[in-house]
Amino acid sequence: MPSADASPDPVADPGGYQQHLLGWLGDDDPAEVQAGSPDAWRALLEAAGPVAAIRPAPAEWSALECLAHAVDAEIVMSGRYRWIVAHDEPPLIGYDQDLWVDRLHGVTEDPGELLAVLATMKDANVALWRRSTEADRARVGMHTERGPESYDLAFRMIAGHDRFHMAQARRAVDAVDSD
């Protein structure tokens, strides 16, 4: 399994970033991993209780912020999947994940609302995947920071992304609990 503490920079080392996330997926079915993500997040947050909203350090995300980022990523990827399948080599814009977490989310955010959005998005995205063809999965979008990415690669990467950020959330909870 790749490093749990950090991932390669997706802009400076796009190949390393892709391989890092794929390493978190391993040989597992990406649809099964993603279908189980909402329940895994729910269990993690229920076990964490109120410490889920506490940052372990000023520059590190809380478990709740990790979930918020996972929701943001799922929303972004939902659009990317559909652009890739419906259009010929569409542009896929990048986004600053820290700005999204800082500006769109807060410590008072309702984890239940985040989990509901995540579950709905995962259901829709896994359903799209399951009905897609091999030709659909081979279609490519042009990521503005990382270059060509197929639907297949993007879908497998987000499954690894789920696992990476759940591990980050667990570390955040453990760090706050140990204080």
Buried (B, 14 or more C-beta within 10 A) or exposed (E): EBEEEEBBEBEEBBEBBBBBBBBBBEEBEBBEBBBBBBEBBBEBBEEBEEBBBBBBEEEEBBBBBBBBBBBBBBBBBBEBBBBBBEEEEBEBEEEEBEEBBEEEBEEEBEBEEBBEBBBEBBEBBBEBBEEBEEEBBEBBBEBEBBEEBBBBBBBBBBBBBBBBBBBBBBBBBEBBEEE
